[in-house]
Amino acid sequence: MLQRICFLTDAVQFIKLSQRSWDSLTLFPLFWLMRESLALPLWIQIVCNNHVDWRGNRLKLAQGGLLIDDRK
């Protein structure tokens, strides 16, 4: 049920932002499914890693959410 609600809200946002009609949603379900299937691997990578690469710098996520320069 929740997936259907998420799909419908994403479809409505797509239509509003792209200013298209409901008839132009032929490929939207495919792209939505691809995005949703990539969310789990990304979430697992984020949970298992405590480093952030930002603008060419590797930063470590410390306790309390602070970022520390990890260059040695």
C-alpha positions as CSV (number, residue, x, y, z in Angstrom):
1,M,0.0,0.0,0.0
2,L,2.8,2.4,0.9
3,Q,4.6,1.7,-2.4
4,R,1.4,2.7,-4.3
5,I,1.1,5.9,-2.4
6,C,4.7,6.8,-3.1
7,F,4.4,5.9,-6.7
8,L,1.3,8.1,-7.1
9,T,2.8,11.1,-5.3
10,D,6.0,10.8,-7.4
11,A,3.8,10.6,-10.6
12,V,1.9,13.7,-9.6
13,Q,5.1,15.6,-8.9
14,F,6.5,14.5,-12.2
15,I,3.4,15.7,-14.1
16,K,3.3,19.0,-12.2
17,L,7.1,19.7,-12.7
18,S,7.3,18.7,-16.3
19,Q,3.9,20.2,-17.2
20,R,2.8,17.1,-19.1
21,S,-0.4,15.2,-19.1
22,W,-1.2,11.8,-17.6
23,D,-0.9,10.3,-21.1
24,S,2.9,11.0,-21.2
25,L,3.6,8.6,-18.3
26,T,4.5,5.6,-20.4
27,L,8.2,5.2,-19.3
28,F,7.6,6.7,-15.8
29,P,6.9,3.3,-14.1
30,L,10.1,1.8,-15.5
31,F,12.2,4.7,-14.3
32,W,10.5,4.8,-10.9
33,L,11.1,1.0,-10.4
34,M,14.8,1.5,-11.3
35,R,15.1,4.3,-8.8
36,E,13.5,2.3,-6.1
37,S,15.6,-0.7,-6.7
38,L,18.8,1.3,-6.4
39,A,17.7,2.8,-3.0
40,L,18.5,-0.4,-1.0
41,P,22.1,-0.8,-2.1
42,L,22.8,2.9,-1.6
43,W,21.2,2.7,1.9
44,I,23.4,-0.3,2.8
45,Q,26.5,1.5,1.6
46,I,25.7,4.6,3.6
47,V,25.0,2.6,6.8
48,C,28.2,0.5,6.5
49,N,30.5,3.4,5.7
50,N,31.6,6.3,7.9
51,H,33.5,8.3,5.2
52,V,32.4,11.1,2.9
53,D,34.2,12.1,-0.3
54,W,33.4,15.8,-0.8
55,R,35.1,18.0,-3.4
56,G,38.1,15.7,-3.6
57,N,38.6,15.5,0.2
58,R,38.0,12.4,2.2
59,L,36.2,13.2,5.5
60,K,35.4,10.9,8.3
61,L,32.0,11.1,10.1
62,A,32.7,11.3,13.8
63,Q,30.4,10.8,16.7
64,G,27.8,13.6,16.9
65,G,27.8,14.1,13.1
66,L,31.0,16.0,12.9
67,L,33.2,15.7,9.8
68,I,36.9,15.3,10.4
69,D,39.6,15.6,7.7
70,D,40.9,12.1,7.2
71,R,44.1,13.0,5.3
72,K,47.2,11.5,6.9
